[in-house]
Amino acid sequence: MARVKICRKPDCHNTIPYVQDNPYCEIHKAMYRPKPEFKPKSSYERKRQQHEYNANKRDKEANEFYHNKTWKHLSAGLKQQAMFTCECCGRTSTTKGYLVVDHIIPER
């Protein structure tokens, strides 16, 4: 006996082959909407988007603040003091740029 599964439509108990990609039976097959394929952005594209944001959308005062040496040293010290763990969400990371210091209360 071949493996089967039940149609995903609530209150429908028709069986379909287990290997079938469409999770609905023949009656409800029109309900199937395949998910779009996820394509992660390249590091180049992320850097370009960040550059665009800093140059065009972020206000100049905030951009200068976040790129000065004092803020970089302060944020690095705070990350180290918190053992690279976010107090708000519990996220941990030692990778540069993946842990934000002031996302609880923004500087502005």
Secondary structure, 3 states (H helix, E strand, C coil): CCCEEECCCCCCCCEEECCCCCCCCCCCHHHCCCCCCCCCCCHHHHHHHHHHHHHHHCCHHHHHHHCCHHHHHHHHHHHHHCCCECCCCCCECCCCCCCCCCCCCCCC
